[in-house]
Every structure is written in C-alpha cells, then in structure tokens.
Amino acid sequence: MAPVSALKGLRILYAFTGMKTWVNYRILLDAMSHCFSSVSSVLLIAFTFMYLGTVIGMWLFGGKLKFNSNNELDLISGTSPRFNFDSLLSAFTSVFTII
C-alpha cells in the first residue's frame, strides 16, 4: 500500500500538462532568461569579491583565535569558535554571514 500512496504525489504533475498553452507563463520565462545573462555577470563579480575577502581573512586571522574551556585565549590546545577563518569553507561562511 505504501508504494501506491507514494505515487499519488505525482498527481501534481498533471497540472503542467497544458503548460504550452499558457501564454503569460511563456512571456515570464522568456523575460527571466533574457535577464539571466546580466545577473550572472553581477553574481560572478560578487562571488569574486567574496572569495578575495575570504583569502585575505584567512591570511590575516587564520589560526589566531582559539579558546580553552575557561574562555581564555589558548592558541596551543584551544578550540576555534564556530565562525573562524581557519579553513576555506568556514571562512567563506563567515564572509557570507557578514555580508
């Protein structure tokens, strides 16, 4: 019975069978496709600046902030906070959070 009930969710796809006759929907999709080229160049520039900020942040702050269990600065056996610049992924996440 479970596989049959899982297939009932596919009934929503029936609404898209007459999609070729929707003129307004087609106009909207054409406008979005024309705008994508200009938006993609802006997103590429924004990503480049975020990447540069990430690399500079790793160069300036990477591995310089670690705390022990008493919240005292301990660079040898301490742990890094959640948002740090120790790795590329965590640094990029930190830059994205700041922006």
Residue pairs with C-beta under 8 A, 6 or more apart in sequence:
19 25
20 26
50 92
50 95
50 96
50 99
51 92
53 95
54 85
54 88
54 91
54 92
54 94
54 95
57 85
57 91
57 94
57 95
58 85
58 86
58 88
58 91
60 85
61 84
61 85
62 84
62 85
62 86
62 91
63 75
63 86
64 75
65 73
65 80
65 81
65 84
66 73
66 74
66 75
66 76
66 78
66 79
66 80
67 73
67 74
67 78
67 79
67 81
68 74
68 77
68 78
68 79
80 86
83 90
83 93
83 94
83 97
84 90
84 91
84 94
85 91
85 94
